Amino acid sequence: MLITSDWFVIIGLGALWLGAQILWVAPLPRQLRRGPVPTAEKGSPAAFGLFWIDQYGWIGLLLSSGGILACLIGMLI
């Protein structure tokens, strides 16, 4: 079964929606922020929490950018 351009757009919009929701809740990863960023002592529960918030931020960015790319591919096919 071939994936048609309609499916690229549908999947892309779904990924973009989910990525935008994640970025709404979890901010950009600390590696991409300007200015002072929150830090915590290595091995502490706060450092563990910051690590996971960063991971959610990366997932949101990946889903959003992948969704935009899939929509563009679907529109260009």
Sequence and secondary structure as in RCSB ss.txt:
>XXXX:A:sequence
MLITSDWFVIIGLGALWLGAQILWVAPLPRQLRRGPVPTAEKGSPAAFGLFWIDQYGWIGLLLSSGGILACLIGM
LI
>XXXX:A:secstr
    HHHHHHHHHHHHHHHHHHHHHS   GGG  S      TTSHHHHHHHHHHHHHHHHHHHHHHHHHHHHHHH
H 
